Structure formats: structure tokens, C-alpha cells
Amino acid sequence: DKQTALLRDISKKPTNYPTYNQIDELTRSVQALRQTVEQAGKKKEKSFSLPKIKLSEIHLNQDSLIKLVVVLGFLLGLCVMCYASGQIWEVIHPLFQ
């Protein structure tokens, strides 16, 4: 390749100094190689990840546990009442027609 030929030409004639054109061409070649190596070391696409959300720990003491059970019991009772009222309505509804 061209760079190797330039280096061989320069090394064969140690008494002659390289010309400015040879130095410029060699400098451009080295810069192109450097850019290629830097580009090869970079990732092609930037990746990102969502930030980790650390949830605070839930501490249940006896009072909050009792409140939780009461609220869940109330919601369960409400569901049962809605279901039962629907069943009762299905039985009573034909009587009014």
C-alpha cells in the first residue's frame, strides 16, 4: 500500500530527508488511520436504560395492618352487596312487568 511504500522509500535513503510532500501525505494517512481506529472503538448507537426506581420499603405495624384488613373487608362486603342486589333485582324485576 501507499504508506508502506513511502516508509520503505524513506528508510532506504537515510541520507536523504523526506520531502514536505511525503511528510504531508504520511501525516494525512496517519490521521485517517487514527480516525478509523477511533471510530471502530465507539459504539454505533447510544444505548440508554430507564432509571431504576427504588420503591420505599413498606412498613406495616399492627395499627396499619388492622386498618388494611378493615378496608379490604369493607371492599369485599361492598362487592358482595352489589352482587346480591343484582341477583335480587333479577328475581323481583319480572314481578313489576
C-alpha positions in Angstrom: 0.0 0.0 0.0 1.0 3.6 -0.3 2.1 4.2 3.2 4.3 1.2 3.3 5.9 2.3 0.0 6.6 5.8 1.4 8.1 4.3 4.6 10.3 2.0 2.6 11.4 4.7 0.3 12.3 6.9 3.3 14.1 4.1 5.2 16.1 3.1 2.2 17.7 6.5 1.8 18.8 7.5 5.3 21.0 10.3 4.0 18.1 12.0 2.2 15.4 13.6 4.3 11.8 13.2 3.3 10.2 15.9 1.2 7.4 18.1 2.6 5.0 16.4 0.2 6.0 13.0 1.6 5.6 14.2 5.2 2.2 15.8 4.4 1.0 12.6 2.7 2.2 10.5 5.6 0.6 12.8 8.1 -2.8 12.6 6.3 -2.5 8.8 6.2 -1.8 8.7 9.9 -4.7 11.0 10.6 -7.1 8.8 8.5 -5.9 5.7 10.3 -6.3 7.4 13.7 -9.9 8.4 12.8 -10.7 4.9 11.6 -9.4 3.4 14.9 -11.3 5.9 17.0 -14.5 5.2 15.1 -14.0 1.5 15.4 -13.7 1.9 19.2 -17.0 3.8 19.5 -20.4 2.2 19.8 -22.6 2.6 16.7 -25.7 3.5 18.6 -26.0 5.1 22.0 -28.0 2.9 24.3 -30.0 4.1 27.3 -31.8 2.5 30.1 -34.6 3.7 32.2 -33.6 4.9 35.6 -34.1 2.4 38.4 -36.8 3.5 40.7 -36.2 2.4 44.2 -39.5 1.9 46.0 -39.5 2.7 49.6 -40.0 -0.2 51.9 -43.5 -0.8 53.2 -43.5 -1.0 57.0 -46.7 -2.4 58.4 -47.2 -2.0 62.1 -50.1 -3.5 63.9 -52.4 -0.4 63.5 -51.8 -0.1 59.8 -52.3 -3.8 59.4 -55.7 -3.7 61.2 -56.7 -0.7 59.0 -55.7 -2.6 55.9 -57.8 -5.6 56.9 -60.8 -3.4 57.7 -60.6 -1.6 54.3 -60.3 -4.9 52.4 -63.2 -6.3 54.4 -65.3 -3.2 53.6 -64.5 -3.5 49.9 -65.3 -7.2 49.9 -68.6 -6.6 51.7 -69.4 -3.9 49.1 -68.8 -6.3 46.3 -70.9 -8.9 47.9 -73.8 -6.4 48.4 -73.6 -5.3 44.8 -73.7 -8.9 43.5 -76.6 -9.8 45.9 -78.6 -6.7 44.9 -78.2 -7.7 41.2 -79.4 -11.2 42.0 -82.4 -9.8 43.9 -83.2 -7.4 41.1 -83.3 -10.3 38.6 -85.8 -12.1 40.8 -88.0 -9.0 41.5 -87.9 -7.3 38.1 -90.3 -9.7 36.4 -92.9 -9.1 39.1 -93.2 -5.4 38.0 -93.8 -6.1 34.3 
